[in-house]
Amino acid sequence: MSRSLSASIQPWVALTRVKYFAGTMVVFWPYAWSLTMAARTVALPMGTFLYLFIMGFIGACVSHSALNRLIGTGCVWNDIVDRNIDAKVERTKHRPMASRQISVFGASMFLALHISILLGMIWRANELAWIIGNATIFPLAGMYPLMKRMTYWPQAWYRDQHRIFMGWATVTNAIPSSAWVLAGGTWWITSCTDCVADTIYACQDMKDDVKAGVKSTALLFGSRVKSYLAFFGLCFLTALVTVGLLNDQSYAFFLIGLVGGGAHLLWQLTSVQVGKPESCWKVFHRNGFYLGAIIECGLLLDYVMTV
């Protein structure tokens, strides 16, 4: 009985990608960076900050709608839309939707459950955070899977400004002019980060993507992938310096977040082997867990020193 129950649940667990948690963290870190910077700016009490930090993490675990390999809502919707394409790609052909283990109707009901949880989480948020949250869940995330059929830059449609603005809106119920400047800089940081992460991730499926007609920056860059990764990495570090100066961050952020993050990014770029899917996955995993965490450690120490 228990084995039968486990076998029946397994496709639903696989649909959420719960075993691949690195993607969750890619969603979470931009919100955490923004929240921590905003908390430092307004001297937010530690208890309130921790509550918002934890709720943001739970929201990332449920939504995961920024990239096509993340857990939860984004994965379910992506797999519904891409079920025929996934069936043509070696790495994804055994996914529950591609292998027809789950029906479209069943997956749609599962998606509705995830969305209900997300809406419940932001129900009591202030008006601005509510508007940003709804825009994130529906038009932005909803259109993302279709972008891979239209452009080599699908991530350009669903950038990270919503996560950055959500952090500021949750704390201040406003996005003042200084926050727009800061958010713009942080947007460029996460744009560069996602270009690095997305491209490394897409390198796993380059051959199959050509056959399936899917577009990605990995295919666009071709043999020059590492050169472009180095360029975006440099842009990322430049934006990190700019945001730190705009928000008047202390030495803690620059020493840990900038220097530490830069060293880790350099290690990623030198160790990735773009022709080997296993290497690309390992580096993407490191990017999701460690790069964002290093930067957040610098921001957290700076915040703790201020309050």
ChimeraX commands (.cxc) that place a marker at each C-alpha (Angstrom):
marker #1 position 0.00,0.00,0.00 radius 0.5
marker #1 position 2.73,2.47,0.98 radius 0.5
marker #1 position 4.73,1.63,-2.14 radius 0.5
marker #1 position 1.67,2.15,-4.32 radius 0.5
marker #1 position 0.97,5.51,-2.68 radius 0.5
marker #1 position 4.59,6.56,-3.08 radius 0.5
marker #1 position 4.55,5.60,-6.76 radius 0.5
marker #1 position 1.37,7.63,-7.36 radius 0.5
marker #1 position 2.77,10.72,-5.64 radius 0.5
marker #1 position 6.20,10.59,-7.27 radius 0.5
marker #1 position 5.18,12.21,-10.62 radius 0.5
marker #1 position 3.67,15.16,-8.73 radius 0.5
marker #1 position 6.82,15.57,-6.67 radius 0.5
marker #1 position 8.91,15.41,-9.84 radius 0.5
marker #1 position 6.68,18.07,-11.43 radius 0.5
marker #1 position 7.67,20.55,-8.70 radius 0.5
marker #1 position 11.45,19.87,-9.15 radius 0.5
marker #1 position 11.71,19.82,-5.37 radius 0.5
marker #1 position 14.98,17.88,-5.63 radius 0.5
marker #1 position 16.62,20.68,-7.62 radius 0.5
marker #1 position 16.71,23.46,-5.07 radius 0.5
marker #1 position 19.40,25.64,-6.67 radius 0.5
marker #1 position 16.78,27.23,-8.91 radius 0.5
marker #1 position 14.75,28.23,-5.87 radius 0.5
marker #1 position 17.67,30.19,-4.56 radius 0.5
marker #1 position 18.15,31.98,-7.88 radius 0.5
marker #1 position 14.60,33.29,-7.39 radius 0.5
marker #1 position 15.10,34.13,-3.72 radius 0.5
marker #1 position 18.43,36.00,-3.64 radius 0.5
marker #1 position 17.41,39.19,-5.53 radius 0.5
marker #1 position 14.47,39.65,-3.15 radius 0.5
marker #1 position 16.75,38.99,-0.16 radius 0.5
marker #1 position 19.34,41.51,-1.40 radius 0.5
marker #1 position 16.69,44.17,-1.94 radius 0.5
marker #1 position 14.99,43.48,1.39 radius 0.5
marker #1 position 18.28,43.66,3.29 radius 0.5
marker #1 position 19.34,46.91,1.62 radius 0.5
marker #1 position 15.92,48.46,2.28 radius 0.5
marker #1 position 15.98,47.23,5.90 radius 0.5
marker #1 position 19.37,48.84,6.45 radius 0.5
marker #1 position 18.23,52.11,4.86 radius 0.5
marker #1 position 15.14,52.49,7.09 radius 0.5
marker #1 position 16.64,50.75,10.17 radius 0.5
marker #1 position 13.96,48.06,10.09 radius 0.5
marker #1 position 13.66,46.14,13.41 radius 0.5
marker #1 position 15.36,42.75,13.31 radius 0.5
marker #1 position 12.17,40.83,14.14 radius 0.5
marker #1 position 10.27,42.37,11.25 radius 0.5
marker #1 position 13.19,41.78,8.91 radius 0.5
marker #1 position 13.43,38.10,9.85 radius 0.5
marker #1 position 9.69,37.62,9.31 radius 0.5
marker #1 position 9.82,39.21,5.84 radius 0.5
marker #1 position 12.99,37.27,5.02 radius 0.5
marker #1 position 11.42,33.92,5.92 radius 0.5
marker #1 position 8.14,34.73,4.13 radius 0.5
marker #1 position 10.10,35.69,1.04 radius 0.5
marker #1 position 11.91,32.38,1.12 radius 0.5
marker #1 position 8.64,30.46,1.46 radius 0.5
marker #1 position 7.23,32.48,-1.44 radius 0.5
marker #1 position 10.24,31.57,-3.57 radius 0.5
marker #1 position 9.71,27.90,-2.70 radius 0.5
marker #1 position 6.11,28.06,-3.88 radius 0.5
marker #1 position 6.47,30.27,-6.92 radius 0.5
marker #1 position 9.77,29.54,-8.65 radius 0.5
marker #1 position 8.38,31.20,-11.72 radius 0.5
marker #1 position 11.37,33.15,-13.01 radius 0.5
marker #1 position 13.17,30.38,-14.85 radius 0.5
marker #1 position 12.02,27.26,-16.62 radius 0.5
marker #1 position 13.85,24.83,-14.34 radius 0.5
marker #1 position 12.67,26.01,-10.95 radius 0.5
marker #1 position 10.39,24.41,-8.41 radius 0.5
marker #1 position 6.65,24.98,-7.94 radius 0.5
marker #1 position 4.36,27.25,-9.92 radius 0.5
marker #1 position 6.83,28.16,-12.66 radius 0.5
marker #1 position 7.82,24.55,-13.21 radius 0.5
marker #1 position 4.24,23.34,-13.46 radius 0.5
marker #1 position 3.21,26.03,-15.93 radius 0.5
marker #1 position 6.42,25.64,-17.91 radius 0.5
marker #1 position 5.96,21.88,-18.18 radius 0.5
marker #1 position 2.35,22.26,-19.34 radius 0.5
marker #1 position 3.37,24.64,-22.12 radius 0.5
marker #1 position 6.60,22.83,-23.05 radius 0.5
marker #1 position 5.43,19.22,-22.76 radius 0.5
marker #1 position 5.89,18.52,-26.49 radius 0.5
marker #1 position 9.30,20.23,-26.62 radius 0.5
marker #1 position 10.50,18.47,-23.47 radius 0.5
marker #1 position 9.69,15.14,-25.09 radius 0.5
marker #1 position 12.34,15.88,-27.75 radius 0.5
marker #1 position 15.13,16.77,-25.29 radius 0.5
marker #1 position 17.14,13.95,-23.73 radius 0.5
marker #1 position 17.43,15.58,-20.31 radius 0.5
marker #1 position 13.70,16.42,-20.04 radius 0.5
marker #1 position 11.91,13.65,-21.95 radius 0.5
marker #1 position 11.13,11.75,-18.74 radius 0.5
marker #1 position 9.44,14.69,-17.00 radius 0.5
marker #1 position 5.87,13.86,-15.91 radius 0.5
marker #1 position 4.16,16.01,-18.53 radius 0.5
marker #1 position 6.48,15.06,-21.38 radius 0.5
marker #1 position 6.08,11.36,-20.61 radius 0.5
marker #1 position 2.30,11.75,-20.12 radius 0.5
marker #1 position 2.38,10.53,-16.51 radius 0.5
marker #1 position 0.20,13.51,-15.57 radius 0.5
marker #1 position -2.66,14.92,-17.62 radius 0.5
marker #1 position -2.91,18.57,-18.63 radius 0.5
marker #1 position -6.07,18.90,-16.53 radius 0.5
marker #1 position -4.39,17.43,-13.46 radius 0.5
marker #1 position -1.37,19.69,-13.85 radius 0.5
marker #1 position -3.64,22.71,-14.31 radius 0.5
marker #1 position -5.41,21.95,-11.02 radius 0.5
marker #1 position -2.03,21.54,-9.34 radius 0.5
marker #1 position -1.01,24.92,-10.78 radius 0.5
marker #1 position -4.20,26.53,-9.45 radius 0.5
marker #1 position -3.35,25.23,-5.97 radius 0.5
marker #1 position 0.10,26.82,-6.10 radius 0.5
marker #1 position -1.31,30.14,-7.30 radius 0.5
marker #1 position -3.92,30.11,-4.52 radius 0.5
marker #1 position -1.15,29.72,-1.94 radius 0.5
marker #1 position 0.81,32.59,-3.48 radius 0.5
marker #1 position -2.21,34.90,-3.50 radius 0.5
marker #1 position -2.93,33.98,0.10 radius 0.5
marker #1 position 0.62,34.89,1.11 radius 0.5
marker #1 position 0.37,38.41,-0.34 radius 0.5
marker #1 position -3.31,38.95,0.57 radius 0.5
marker #1 position -2.48,41.14,3.59 radius 0.5
marker #1 position 0.40,42.96,1.93 radius 0.5
marker #1 position 0.20,46.69,1.33 radius 0.5
marker #1 position -1.37,47.91,-1.91 radius 0.5
marker #1 position 1.88,48.44,-3.81 radius 0.5
marker #1 position 3.28,45.03,-2.84 radius 0.5
marker #1 position -0.05,43.44,-3.82 radius 0.5
marker #1 position 0.06,45.00,-7.29 radius 0.5
marker #1 position 3.68,43.94,-7.84 radius 0.5
marker #1 position 2.93,40.44,-6.59 radius 0.5
marker #1 position 0.02,39.98,-8.98 radius 0.5
marker #1 position 2.00,41.31,-11.92 radius 0.5
marker #1 position 4.73,38.82,-11.06 radius 0.5
marker #1 position 2.41,35.82,-10.87 radius 0.5
marker #1 position 0.34,36.41,-13.98 radius 0.5
marker #1 position 1.48,38.34,-17.09 radius 0.5
marker #1 position 5.24,38.23,-16.44 radius 0.5
marker #1 position 5.62,34.59,-15.43 radius 0.5
marker #1 position 2.78,33.42,-17.64 radius 0.5
marker #1 position 4.39,34.58,-20.87 radius 0.5
marker #1 position 7.91,33.39,-20.10 radius 0.5
marker #1 position 7.72,29.86,-21.61 radius 0.5
marker #1 position 6.50,31.33,-24.90 radius 0.5
marker #1 position 9.52,33.62,-25.16 radius 0.5
marker #1 position 11.83,30.67,-25.79 radius 0.5
marker #1 position 10.06,30.21,-29.12 radius 0.5
marker #1 position 10.44,33.85,-30.11 radius 0.5
marker #1 position 13.86,35.09,-29.01 radius 0.5
marker #1 position 17.35,33.96,-28.06 radius 0.5
marker #1 position 16.99,36.18,-24.97 radius 0.5
marker #1 position 13.91,34.72,-23.24 radius 0.5
marker #1 position 15.15,35.91,-19.84 radius 0.5
marker #1 position 14.90,39.52,-21.09 radius 0.5
marker #1 position 11.09,39.22,-20.86 radius 0.5
marker #1 position 11.08,38.19,-17.24 radius 0.5
marker #1 position 13.79,40.20,-15.55 radius 0.5
marker #1 position 14.27,40.59,-11.81 radius 0.5
marker #1 position 12.99,44.09,-11.14 radius 0.5
marker #1 position 9.76,42.69,-9.68 radius 0.5
marker #1 position 11.70,40.92,-6.92 radius 0.5
marker #1 position 13.73,44.04,-6.21 radius 0.5
marker #1 position 10.68,46.31,-6.11 radius 0.5
marker #1 position 8.84,43.74,-3.99 radius 0.5
marker #1 position 11.51,43.99,-1.32 radius 0.5
marker #1 position 11.32,47.77,-1.16 radius 0.5
marker #1 position 7.51,47.87,-1.41 radius 0.5
marker #1 position 7.11,45.33,1.40 radius 0.5
marker #1 position 9.29,47.37,3.74 radius 0.5
marker #1 position 8.34,50.95,2.82 radius 0.5
marker #1 position 5.02,50.72,0.89 radius 0.5
marker #1 position 6.70,52.97,-1.64 radius 0.5
marker #1 position 9.49,53.08,-4.15 radius 0.5
marker #1 position 11.11,56.53,-3.70 radius 0.5
marker #1 position 13.37,58.05,-6.32 radius 0.5
marker #1 position 16.49,56.85,-4.52 radius 0.5
marker #1 position 15.05,53.34,-4.46 radius 0.5
marker #1 position 14.40,53.50,-8.22 radius 0.5
marker #1 position 18.05,54.33,-8.78 radius 0.5
marker #1 position 19.10,51.56,-6.42 radius 0.5
marker #1 position 16.62,49.13,-7.95 radius 0.5
marker #1 position 17.91,50.01,-11.41 radius 0.5
marker #1 position 21.43,49.14,-10.33 radius 0.5
marker #1 position 20.28,45.97,-8.63 radius 0.5
marker #1 position 18.24,45.12,-11.72 radius 0.5
marker #1 position 21.43,45.29,-13.77 radius 0.5
marker #1 position 23.20,43.10,-11.20 radius 0.5
marker #1 position 20.55,40.40,-11.36 radius 0.5
marker #1 position 20.26,40.77,-15.14 radius 0.5
marker #1 position 23.95,39.95,-15.44 radius 0.5
marker #1 position 23.66,37.19,-12.86 radius 0.5
marker #1 position 20.77,35.57,-14.69 radius 0.5
marker #1 position 22.53,35.87,-18.05 radius 0.5
marker #1 position 25.43,33.94,-16.55 radius 0.5
marker #1 position 23.17,31.39,-14.82 radius 0.5
marker #1 position 20.74,31.01,-17.74 radius 0.5
marker #1 position 23.51,30.56,-20.29 radius 0.5
marker #1 position 25.38,28.00,-18.19 radius 0.5
marker #1 position 22.12,26.13,-17.61 radius 0.5
marker #1 position 21.15,26.20,-21.29 radius 0.5
marker #1 position 24.55,24.76,-22.29 radius 0.5
marker #1 position 23.25,21.40,-21.04 radius 0.5
marker #1 position 20.73,21.14,-23.89 radius 0.5
marker #1 position 22.39,22.91,-26.82 radius 0.5
marker #1 position 22.23,19.98,-29.25 radius 0.5
marker #1 position 18.67,19.00,-28.37 radius 0.5
marker #1 position 17.46,22.61,-28.37 radius 0.5
marker #1 position 18.53,22.97,-32.00 radius 0.5
marker #1 position 16.43,19.93,-32.94 radius 0.5
marker #1 position 13.45,21.09,-30.87 radius 0.5
marker #1 position 13.54,24.65,-32.22 radius 0.5
marker #1 position 14.11,26.22,-28.79 radius 0.5
marker #1 position 16.19,29.40,-28.57 radius 0.5
marker #1 position 18.65,30.36,-25.83 radius 0.5
marker #1 position 21.65,32.58,-25.21 radius 0.5
marker #1 position 23.84,29.45,-25.17 radius 0.5
marker #1 position 22.94,28.82,-28.82 radius 0.5
marker #1 position 23.27,32.50,-29.70 radius 0.5
marker #1 position 26.77,32.79,-28.21 radius 0.5
marker #1 position 27.95,29.46,-29.64 radius 0.5
marker #1 position 31.69,28.91,-29.34 radius 0.5
marker #1 position 32.07,32.32,-27.68 radius 0.5
marker #1 position 30.03,31.36,-24.61 radius 0.5
marker #1 position 32.89,31.80,-22.13 radius 0.5
marker #1 position 33.80,35.22,-23.50 radius 0.5
marker #1 position 30.22,36.42,-23.07 radius 0.5
marker #1 position 30.03,34.89,-19.60 radius 0.5
marker #1 position 33.17,36.80,-18.65 radius 0.5
marker #1 position 31.64,40.03,-20.02 radius 0.5
marker #1 position 28.41,39.63,-18.05 radius 0.5
marker #1 position 30.39,38.66,-14.97 radius 0.5
marker #1 position 32.39,41.90,-15.25 radius 0.5
marker #1 position 29.17,43.88,-15.70 radius 0.5
marker #1 position 27.78,42.14,-12.64 radius 0.5
marker #1 position 30.71,43.18,-10.47 radius 0.5
marker #1 position 30.58,46.76,-11.81 radius 0.5
marker #1 position 26.87,46.98,-10.96 radius 0.5
marker #1 position 27.56,45.52,-7.52 radius 0.5
marker #1 position 30.03,48.33,-6.82 radius 0.5
marker #1 position 27.54,50.93,-8.11 radius 0.5
marker #1 position 24.69,49.69,-5.94 radius 0.5
marker #1 position 26.94,49.55,-2.90 radius 0.5
marker #1 position 27.97,53.18,-3.40 radius 0.5
marker #1 position 24.39,54.33,-4.06 radius 0.5
marker #1 position 23.15,52.73,-0.86 radius 0.5
marker #1 position 26.17,53.89,1.13 radius 0.5
marker #1 position 27.09,50.32,2.11 radius 0.5
marker #1 position 30.02,49.88,4.49 radius 0.5
marker #1 position 33.28,47.96,4.11 radius 0.5
marker #1 position 31.52,44.76,5.25 radius 0.5
marker #1 position 29.51,44.61,2.04 radius 0.5
marker #1 position 32.43,45.48,-0.23 radius 0.5
marker #1 position 34.86,43.10,1.45 radius 0.5
marker #1 position 32.53,40.09,1.72 radius 0.5
marker #1 position 29.90,40.69,-0.95 radius 0.5
marker #1 position 32.03,42.23,-3.67 radius 0.5
marker #1 position 35.45,40.64,-3.19 radius 0.5
marker #1 position 34.05,37.28,-2.05 radius 0.5
marker #1 position 31.38,37.22,-4.74 radius 0.5
marker #1 position 33.88,38.24,-7.41 radius 0.5
marker #1 position 36.29,35.48,-6.42 radius 0.5
marker #1 position 33.50,32.90,-6.50 radius 0.5
marker #1 position 32.27,34.13,-9.88 radius 0.5
marker #1 position 35.79,33.89,-11.30 radius 0.5
marker #1 position 35.99,30.31,-10.04 radius 0.5
marker #1 position 32.70,29.51,-11.76 radius 0.5
marker #1 position 33.79,30.93,-15.09 radius 0.5
marker #1 position 37.15,29.16,-15.08 radius 0.5
marker #1 position 35.78,25.79,-13.96 radius 0.5
marker #1 position 32.72,25.43,-16.21 radius 0.5
marker #1 position 33.09,23.15,-19.23 radius 0.5
marker #1 position 30.35,24.32,-21.57 radius 0.5
marker #1 position 30.51,21.19,-23.69 radius 0.5
marker #1 position 29.72,18.91,-20.74 radius 0.5
marker #1 position 26.16,18.99,-19.32 radius 0.5
marker #1 position 27.32,17.60,-15.96 radius 0.5
marker #1 position 29.80,20.46,-15.54 radius 0.5
marker #1 position 27.17,23.05,-16.51 radius 0.5
marker #1 position 24.74,21.70,-13.91 radius 0.5
marker #1 position 27.37,21.72,-11.16 radius 0.5
marker #1 position 28.30,25.33,-11.88 radius 0.5
marker #1 position 24.65,26.39,-12.06 radius 0.5
marker #1 position 24.11,24.69,-8.70 radius 0.5
marker #1 position 27.03,26.64,-7.20 radius 0.5
marker #1 position 25.67,29.86,-8.67 radius 0.5
marker #1 position 22.24,29.29,-7.13 radius 0.5
marker #1 position 23.47,28.43,-3.66 radius 0.5
marker #1 position 26.79,30.12,-3.08 radius 0.5
marker #1 position 27.13,33.30,-5.15 radius 0.5
marker #1 position 23.90,34.82,-3.84 radius 0.5
marker #1 position 24.68,33.67,-0.32 radius 0.5
marker #1 position 28.10,35.34,-0.32 radius 0.5
marker #1 position 26.61,38.66,-1.41 radius 0.5
marker #1 position 23.79,38.35,1.12 radius 0.5
marker #1 position 26.29,37.66,3.92 radius 0.5
marker #1 position 27.96,40.99,3.20 radius 0.5
marker #1 position 24.62,42.78,3.16 radius 0.5
marker #1 position 23.44,41.06,6.35 radius 0.5
marker #1 position 26.59,41.95,8.27 radius 0.5
marker #1 position 26.24,45.55,7.09 radius 0.5
marker #1 position 22.59,45.60,8.24 radius 0.5
marker #1 position 23.37,44.05,11.63 radius 0.5
marker #1 position 26.12,46.63,12.20 radius 0.5
marker #1 position 23.59,49.41,11.50 radius 0.5
marker #1 position 20.53,48.43,13.57 radius 0.5
marker link #1:1,2 radius 0.2
marker link #1:2,3 radius 0.2
marker link #1:3,4 radius 0.2
marker link #1:4,5 radius 0.2
marker link #1:5,6 radius 0.2
marker link #1:6,7 radius 0.2
marker link #1:7,8 radius 0.2
marker link #1:8,9 radius 0.2
marker link #1:9,10 radius 0.2
marker link #1:10,11 radius 0.2
marker link #1:11,12 radius 0.2
marker link #1:12,13 radius 0.2
marker link #1:13,14 radius 0.2
marker link #1:14,15 radius 0.2
marker link #1:15,16 radius 0.2
marker link #1:16,17 radius 0.2
marker link #1:17,18 radius 0.2
marker link #1:18,19 radius 0.2
marker link #1:19,20 radius 0.2
marker link #1:20,21 radius 0.2
marker link #1:21,22 radius 0.2
marker link #1:22,23 radius 0.2
marker link #1:23,24 radius 0.2
marker link #1:24,25 radius 0.2
marker link #1:25,26 radius 0.2
marker link #1:26,27 radius 0.2
marker link #1:27,28 radius 0.2
marker link #1:28,29 radius 0.2
marker link #1:29,30 radius 0.2
marker link #1:30,31 radius 0.2
marker link #1:31,32 radius 0.2
marker link #1:32,33 radius 0.2
marker link #1:33,34 radius 0.2
marker link #1:34,35 radius 0.2
marker link #1:35,36 radius 0.2
marker link #1:36,37 radius 0.2
marker link #1:37,38 radius 0.2
marker link #1:38,39 radius 0.2
marker link #1:39,40 radius 0.2
marker link #1:40,41 radius 0.2
marker link #1:41,42 radius 0.2
marker link #1:42,43 radius 0.2
marker link #1:43,44 radius 0.2
marker link #1:44,45 radius 0.2
marker link #1:45,46 radius 0.2
marker link #1:46,47 radius 0.2
marker link #1:47,48 radius 0.2
marker link #1:48,49 radius 0.2
marker link #1:49,50 radius 0.2
marker link #1:50,51 radius 0.2
marker link #1:51,52 radius 0.2
marker link #1:52,53 radius 0.2
marker link #1:53,54 radius 0.2
marker link #1:54,55 radius 0.2
marker link #1:55,56 radius 0.2
marker link #1:56,57 radius 0.2
marker link #1:57,58 radius 0.2
marker link #1:58,59 radius 0.2
marker link #1:59,60 radius 0.2
marker link #1:60,61 radius 0.2
marker link #1:61,62 radius 0.2
marker link #1:62,63 radius 0.2
marker link #1:63,64 radius 0.2
marker link #1:64,65 radius 0.2
marker link #1:65,66 radius 0.2
marker link #1:66,67 radius 0.2
marker link #1:67,68 radius 0.2
marker link #1:68,69 radius 0.2
marker link #1:69,70 radius 0.2
marker link #1:70,71 radius 0.2
marker link #1:71,72 radius 0.2
marker link #1:72,73 radius 0.2
marker link #1:73,74 radius 0.2
marker link #1:74,75 radius 0.2
marker link #1:75,76 radius 0.2
marker link #1:76,77 radius 0.2
marker link #1:77,78 radius 0.2
marker link #1:78,79 radius 0.2
marker link #1:79,80 radius 0.2
marker link #1:80,81 radius 0.2
marker link #1:81,82 radius 0.2
marker link #1:82,83 radius 0.2
marker link #1:83,84 radius 0.2
marker link #1:84,85 radius 0.2
marker link #1:85,86 radius 0.2
marker link #1:86,87 radius 0.2
marker link #1:87,88 radius 0.2
marker link #1:88,89 radius 0.2
marker link #1:89,90 radius 0.2
marker link #1:90,91 radius 0.2
marker link #1:91,92 radius 0.2
marker link #1:92,93 radius 0.2
marker link #1:93,94 radius 0.2
marker link #1:94,95 radius 0.2
marker link #1:95,96 radius 0.2
marker link #1:96,97 radius 0.2
marker link #1:97,98 radius 0.2
marker link #1:98,99 radius 0.2
marker link #1:99,100 radius 0.2
marker link #1:100,101 radius 0.2
marker link #1:101,102 radius 0.2
marker link #1:102,103 radius 0.2
marker link #1:103,104 radius 0.2
marker link #1:104,105 radius 0.2
marker link #1:105,106 radius 0.2
marker link #1:106,107 radius 0.2
marker link #1:107,108 radius 0.2
marker link #1:108,109 radius 0.2
marker link #1:109,110 radius 0.2
marker link #1:110,111 radius 0.2
marker link #1:111,112 radius 0.2
marker link #1:112,113 radius 0.2
marker link #1:113,114 radius 0.2
marker link #1:114,115 radius 0.2
marker link #1:115,116 radius 0.2
marker link #1:116,117 radius 0.2
marker link #1:117,118 radius 0.2
marker link #1:118,119 radius 0.2
marker link #1:119,120 radius 0.2
marker link #1:120,121 radius 0.2
marker link #1:121,122 radius 0.2
marker link #1:122,123 radius 0.2
marker link #1:123,124 radius 0.2
marker link #1:124,125 radius 0.2
marker link #1:125,126 radius 0.2
marker link #1:126,127 radius 0.2
marker link #1:127,128 radius 0.2
marker link #1:128,129 radius 0.2
marker link #1:129,130 radius 0.2
marker link #1:130,131 radius 0.2
marker link #1:131,132 radius 0.2
marker link #1:132,133 radius 0.2
marker link #1:133,134 radius 0.2
marker link #1:134,135 radius 0.2
marker link #1:135,136 radius 0.2
marker link #1:136,137 radius 0.2
marker link #1:137,138 radius 0.2
marker link #1:138,139 radius 0.2
marker link #1:139,140 radius 0.2
marker link #1:140,141 radius 0.2
marker link #1:141,142 radius 0.2
marker link #1:142,143 radius 0.2
marker link #1:143,144 radius 0.2
marker link #1:144,145 radius 0.2
marker link #1:145,146 radius 0.2
marker link #1:146,147 radius 0.2
marker link #1:147,148 radius 0.2
marker link #1:148,149 radius 0.2
marker link #1:149,150 radius 0.2
marker link #1:150,151 radius 0.2
marker link #1:151,152 radius 0.2
marker link #1:152,153 radius 0.2
marker link #1:153,154 radius 0.2
marker link #1:154,155 radius 0.2
marker link #1:155,156 radius 0.2
marker link #1:156,157 radius 0.2
marker link #1:157,158 radius 0.2
marker link #1:158,159 radius 0.2
marker link #1:159,160 radius 0.2
marker link #1:160,161 radius 0.2
marker link #1:161,162 radius 0.2
marker link #1:162,163 radius 0.2
marker link #1:163,164 radius 0.2
marker link #1:164,165 radius 0.2
marker link #1:165,166 radius 0.2
marker link #1:166,167 radius 0.2
marker link #1:167,168 radius 0.2
marker link #1:168,169 radius 0.2
marker link #1:169,170 radius 0.2
marker link #1:170,171 radius 0.2
marker link #1:171,172 radius 0.2
marker link #1:172,173 radius 0.2
marker link #1:173,174 radius 0.2
marker link #1:174,175 radius 0.2
marker link #1:175,176 radius 0.2
marker link #1:176,177 radius 0.2
marker link #1:177,178 radius 0.2
marker link #1:178,179 radius 0.2
marker link #1:179,180 radius 0.2
marker link #1:180,181 radius 0.2
marker link #1:181,182 radius 0.2
marker link #1:182,183 radius 0.2
marker link #1:183,184 radius 0.2
marker link #1:184,185 radius 0.2
marker link #1:185,186 radius 0.2
marker link #1:186,187 radius 0.2
marker link #1:187,188 radius 0.2
marker link #1:188,189 radius 0.2
marker link #1:189,190 radius 0.2
marker link #1:190,191 radius 0.2
marker link #1:191,192 radius 0.2
marker link #1:192,193 radius 0.2
marker link #1:193,194 radius 0.2
marker link #1:194,195 radius 0.2
marker link #1:195,196 radius 0.2
marker link #1:196,197 radius 0.2
marker link #1:197,198 radius 0.2
marker link #1:198,199 radius 0.2
marker link #1:199,200 radius 0.2
marker link #1:200,201 radius 0.2
marker link #1:201,202 radius 0.2
marker link #1:202,203 radius 0.2
marker link #1:203,204 radius 0.2
marker link #1:204,205 radius 0.2
marker link #1:205,206 radius 0.2
marker link #1:206,207 radius 0.2
marker link #1:207,208 radius 0.2
marker link #1:208,209 radius 0.2
marker link #1:209,210 radius 0.2
marker link #1:210,211 radius 0.2
marker link #1:211,212 radius 0.2
marker link #1:212,213 radius 0.2
marker link #1:213,214 radius 0.2
marker link #1:214,215 radius 0.2
marker link #1:215,216 radius 0.2
marker link #1:216,217 radius 0.2
marker link #1:217,218 radius 0.2
marker link #1:218,219 radius 0.2
marker link #1:219,220 radius 0.2
marker link #1:220,221 radius 0.2
marker link #1:221,222 radius 0.2
marker link #1:222,223 radius 0.2
marker link #1:223,224 radius 0.2
marker link #1:224,225 radius 0.2
marker link #1:225,226 radius 0.2
marker link #1:226,227 radius 0.2
marker link #1:227,228 radius 0.2
marker link #1:228,229 radius 0.2
marker link #1:229,230 radius 0.2
marker link #1:230,231 radius 0.2
marker link #1:231,232 radius 0.2
marker link #1:232,233 radius 0.2
marker link #1:233,234 radius 0.2
marker link #1:234,235 radius 0.2
marker link #1:235,236 radius 0.2
marker link #1:236,237 radius 0.2
marker link #1:237,238 radius 0.2
marker link #1:238,239 radius 0.2
marker link #1:239,240 radius 0.2
marker link #1:240,241 radius 0.2
marker link #1:241,242 radius 0.2
marker link #1:242,243 radius 0.2
marker link #1:243,244 radius 0.2
marker link #1:244,245 radius 0.2
marker link #1:245,246 radius 0.2
marker link #1:246,247 radius 0.2
marker link #1:247,248 radius 0.2
marker link #1:248,249 radius 0.2
marker link #1:249,250 radius 0.2
marker link #1:250,251 radius 0.2
marker link #1:251,252 radius 0.2
marker link #1:252,253 radius 0.2
marker link #1:253,254 radius 0.2
marker link #1:254,255 radius 0.2
marker link #1:255,256 radius 0.2
marker link #1:256,257 radius 0.2
marker link #1:257,258 radius 0.2
marker link #1:258,259 radius 0.2
marker link #1:259,260 radius 0.2
marker link #1:260,261 radius 0.2
marker link #1:261,262 radius 0.2
marker link #1:262,263 radius 0.2
marker link #1:263,264 radius 0.2
marker link #1:264,265 radius 0.2
marker link #1:265,266 radius 0.2
marker link #1:266,267 radius 0.2
marker link #1:267,268 radius 0.2
marker link #1:268,269 radius 0.2
marker link #1:269,270 radius 0.2
marker link #1:270,271 radius 0.2
marker link #1:271,272 radius 0.2
marker link #1:272,273 radius 0.2
marker link #1:273,274 radius 0.2
marker link #1:274,275 radius 0.2
marker link #1:275,276 radius 0.2
marker link #1:276,277 radius 0.2
marker link #1:277,278 radius 0.2
marker link #1:278,279 radius 0.2
marker link #1:279,280 radius 0.2
marker link #1:280,281 radius 0.2
marker link #1:281,282 radius 0.2
marker link #1:282,283 radius 0.2
marker link #1:283,284 radius 0.2
marker link #1:284,285 radius 0.2
marker link #1:285,286 radius 0.2
marker link #1:286,287 radius 0.2
marker link #1:287,288 radius 0.2
marker link #1:288,289 radius 0.2
marker link #1:289,290 radius 0.2
marker link #1:290,291 radius 0.2
marker link #1:291,292 radius 0.2
marker link #1:292,293 radius 0.2
marker link #1:293,294 radius 0.2
marker link #1:294,295 radius 0.2
marker link #1:295,296 radius 0.2
marker link #1:296,297 radius 0.2
marker link #1:297,298 radius 0.2
marker link #1:298,299 radius 0.2
marker link #1:299,300 radius 0.2
marker link #1:300,301 radius 0.2
marker link #1:301,302 radius 0.2
marker link #1:302,303 radius 0.2
marker link #1:303,304 radius 0.2
marker link #1:304,305 radius 0.2
marker link #1:305,306 radius 0.2
marker link #1:306,307 radius 0.2
view
